[in-house]
């Protein structure tokens, strides 16, 4: 069924994108057994404190093939796509065939199209931007951006508007000016075997529910309990699907069953957003029917 894997040249970089619970990590491991290093491209699997809740590869899987960029970022760290790209560059310099796998579309975009080297936003500027948004609202904040930035930005996305406002405020230059100076990509798409998994909701939604139940059995609640004293919803690590729900349960705010229901629903919504991204942004990638992966 998966004989096509043998047709991928052994020295060709492989990119595997797919929605949560679609089987992309298992596919990466099958390919890696023919040679290569599995490189994480998931924004939450980088964090040290999450293994079970983010479905990081198990210790057994990590022993079966080399893995990189998993579970190495401290809990409290702010970690951006730019940080990930710099770390990925170090892995790629190692010389082994990369098998980049994950569900974070922006990471793949930065890897294959390049990423503008925009100075990091200081905490005080970020706080000013958040206060400004709360004071005047998203629409008014968007009007404070230059016309070129507004034309190419999702103005309904608060995170994108905030980022553009922060860059202009901190650097004195529009974000579009920085993006125009984007360096060449680390892995141009034409050099890669780029695969994106098609995982329709009717197939993947039950898998999401089953996987969360397995996470609970494997200790996801214990992971949440260990980070509870340090919990801060503003941290990047706190965005792990299911984390806010389990923390709410541990604080006595909801039952475990309600936490499970909310977490499964959040994961299904996230998978829907991923499918939309991949459909719009990865038209040149090879589509793989996730149901055929077994």
PEFEN-V33897 format. One line per field, one symbol per residue. psi: psi as a letter, one per 40 degrees, with the letter a starting at -180 (. if undefined). burial: 1 if it has 16 or more other ideal C-beta (glycine too) atoms within 10 Angstrom, else 0. Layout:
psi = ???
burial = ???
This chain:
psi = dfdedeehheehihhhiiiifeedddddddddeehihhhhfhddeehdehdddefiiiddddddihiifhfehideihhiddddddddddddeeeihighhaehdddddddeeihhghiihidddddddddddddeidddddeeiidddddeigeehdddddddddddddeeiidddddefhiiidgideeihhhhhhgidddddddddddddddddefdddddddeddehheeiddeehhdddddddddeediidddddddddddddddddddddddddefdeihhhhdeee.
burial = 000000010000111111111111101110110001111111111110111111111000100011111110101000111001101100110000111111111111111101110100100011011001100000001100100011001010000011111111110001111100000011100001111111100001101110110011000110110010001000111101111111111100010000110111011101100110110011001001010010
